[in-house]
Amino acid sequence: MIPFSEQLSVYLERSGMTEADLAGAIGVRPQTVARWRSGAVRRPRSRNSVLLAAESLGLGVSERDELLVAAG
């Protein structure tokens, strides 16, 4: 399985959003998104944050589900 940090990085780059854009869209600090992408945080605290991120990044159902599984 591809780690959450790598999946998030791919989806973020594909969307054209910045870490700050995504953070604003889901209600977390930009540093939080940066820590997710770097792998410093292996599992986000909130499943809802991952769901909001998936929606903000325009992920399809299968991509969203893969991101949720990777997030734990």
Secondary structure, DSSP 4 states (H G I P E B T S, - for coil): ---HHHHHHHHHHHHT--HHHHHHHHTS-HHHHHHHHHTSSSS-S-HHHHHHHHHHTT--HHHHHHHHHHH-
